[in-house]
Amino acid sequence: MTEQQIKDFGQALAERFKQVSDERAAAEIRFRESIYSSTSTRYEVLELVRKRDIAQANYDTWDEVTSNLPPELQTAFSEHYQKIKSTEAN
């Protein structure tokens, strides 16, 4: 891979990992809100548990993949991920 291809691939991985992380966080929030809501039915809560578990499994898979990248891809991934995480906080 060329240097540009490594950078582009690392950035694409970081963008997707950020999406997966956001989806996991949103699923957890929806689940917690449903538990404390007096209007939630048992079915709704169980469905949100299922969705939360799927989101967690997706995150775990992506975390494993990104933790085992070759060093040059890991650097490109980490740099871009930190960049997009820092812009989110602002």
C-alpha positions as CSV (number, residue, x, y, z in Angstrom):
1,M,0.0,0.0,0.0
2,T,1.1,3.5,-0.7
3,E,1.4,6.1,2.1
4,Q,-1.8,7.8,0.8
5,Q,-3.7,4.5,0.7
6,I,-2.6,3.7,4.3
7,K,-3.8,7.1,5.4
8,D,-7.1,6.8,3.6
9,F,-7.8,3.3,4.9
10,G,-6.8,4.3,8.4
11,Q,-9.2,7.3,8.2
12,A,-12.0,5.2,6.9
13,L,-11.5,2.6,9.7
14,A,-11.6,5.5,12.2
15,E,-14.8,6.9,10.8
16,R,-16.5,3.6,10.9
17,F,-15.2,2.8,14.4
18,K,-16.6,6.2,15.6
19,Q,-20.0,5.3,14.1
20,V,-20.0,1.9,15.8
21,S,-19.0,3.6,19.1
22,D,-21.8,6.1,18.8
23,E,-24.3,3.4,18.0
24,R,-23.3,1.5,21.1
25,A,-23.6,4.6,23.3
26,A,-27.0,5.4,21.8
27,A,-28.3,1.8,22.3
28,E,-27.1,1.9,25.9
29,I,-28.9,5.2,26.5
30,R,-32.1,4.0,25.0
31,F,-32.0,0.9,27.1
32,R,-31.4,2.8,30.3
33,E,-34.2,5.2,29.6
34,S,-36.6,2.4,28.9
35,I,-35.8,0.7,32.2
36,Y,-36.7,3.8,34.2
37,S,-39.8,4.7,32.1
38,S,-43.1,3.7,33.6
39,T,-44.6,3.5,30.1
40,S,-42.1,0.9,28.7
41,T,-43.5,-2.5,28.2
42,R,-41.6,-5.7,28.9
43,Y,-41.4,-6.3,25.1
44,E,-39.9,-2.9,24.5
45,V,-37.3,-3.3,27.2
46,L,-36.3,-6.8,25.9
47,E,-36.1,-5.5,22.3
48,L,-33.8,-2.7,23.5
49,V,-31.7,-5.3,25.4
50,R,-31.3,-7.2,22.2
51,K,-30.3,-4.1,20.2
52,R,-27.9,-3.1,23.0
53,D,-26.3,-6.5,22.9
54,I,-25.9,-6.4,19.1
55,A,-24.4,-2.9,19.3
56,Q,-22.0,-4.1,22.0
57,A,-21.0,-7.2,19.9
58,N,-20.3,-4.9,16.9
59,Y,-18.2,-2.6,19.0
60,D,-16.3,-5.6,20.4
61,T,-15.6,-6.9,16.9
62,W,-14.4,-3.5,15.7
63,D,-12.3,-3.0,18.8
64,E,-10.6,-6.3,18.3
65,V,-9.9,-5.6,14.6
66,T,-8.5,-2.1,15.2
67,S,-6.4,-3.3,18.1
68,N,-4.7,-5.8,15.8
69,L,-3.9,-3.5,12.8
70,P,-0.4,-3.4,11.4
71,P,1.7,-0.6,12.9
72,E,1.4,1.8,10.0
73,L,-2.4,1.4,9.8
74,Q,-2.7,1.6,13.6
75,T,-0.9,5.0,13.5
76,A,-3.2,6.4,10.7
77,F,-6.3,5.0,12.5
78,S,-5.3,6.3,15.9
79,E,-4.4,9.8,14.7
80,H,-7.7,10.2,12.8
81,Y,-9.8,8.7,15.5
82,Q,-8.3,11.1,18.1
83,K,-8.9,14.0,15.7
84,I,-12.6,13.2,15.2
85,K,-13.2,12.5,18.9
86,S,-11.7,15.8,19.8
87,T,-13.8,17.7,17.4
88,E,-16.9,16.0,18.8
89,A,-16.2,17.4,22.3
90,N,-16.1,21.0,21.0
